[in-house]
Amino acid sequence: MLSRKKRILSLLLIIVTASSILLLFGCAKEEKKEAKSMEKIREEQGVPVKIEVVQPTRFDKKLSFFSKLSGIEESTKFSTVADRIVSVRAKVGQSVGEGKVVMTFPTDNPELQFSQAKIGLENAEKLYKRMSELLKAGETAQQNFDNAETQYLVSKRNYESLKQMLFVESPISGTIVEMFVKPGDDVFRDVKLFTVAKLQTMKAKIWVSESEVNQLKNGMSATIEFGGKEYKGKVSEISLAMDDMKRAFGVEIQFPNPKRELKSGVTTDVKIITYTNPNVIVVPRNLIKSEGNKNYVFVENGGKAEQRFIQTGNESSISVEVLNGLNAGDRLISEGLSLLASGKKIKVIQ
């Protein structure tokens, strides 16, 4: 009885195993059949592709650099005395003239002796004027006048020097773009006080390699974007010597800023146009294939893919200038390239 049960179980195991093998074999055949049918569908209906109708357009070759904008002329004033800020007479964004007092320090600093210098200048000036009158009247010697004049000039220079330390003037005419201190602050010597800039024209300083500097010329067009708007400028200065520290050449680009929309200190992407062709066929770089030393693209011709050899020119980051091989109106295949071969049937999809 036990032997009979074993025979039955063995028979069932054989049946299950055989069924599994047949099922797997059937699935494999189905997958193979399905794969073949996909190839057959492509042969019958064509490889699905997208196309672009070729039209001449403008082609620009650009070099791109990051740079910080600044006014065409900027100057930062530093403290020359260690003391407390008494007053600040201008705000950020305010226009100031050259020589305008922007901030002041106390005049009673014992180290400077400003009051004594002022009194000394007044006395020296009185003596100088008196000796000048006496010299004209012939009542004093020339040497006496010369000594009085020298003393007056020395006293004046000393007073003016102390005055500039305590009454800090704007070094240029322009707009206050940064204020680093406020009234009541205690500062040391050589501390930044404020920056004033001329903003009617902005400049960007970039550093370029030897190969890049050979592509640049004064007057070349440049662009930047700020606040969603494009601004145009021109290359204004190209260094003729490589900077030893940066191992690069300095290049300055200027941008007109009549409405003061561009801001000092902003970092922007500066693009310099080194080559322009206003009317040429341009193809995305990723659509160009190579065969040996020749380049080609695929175009649609009579419902089939046609391999079209092209002559290329200048290149940008993503686009290539096509000098020969493509014409206006050609139907360039832009998607589905991996499945294509010359003469293969295609199906254009939207």
Summary of the structure (lengths in Angstrom):
residues: 350
radius of gyration: 40.8
end to end distance: 73.1
largest distance: 159.8
contacts: 1005
relative contact order: 0.18
helix: 29%
strand: 43%
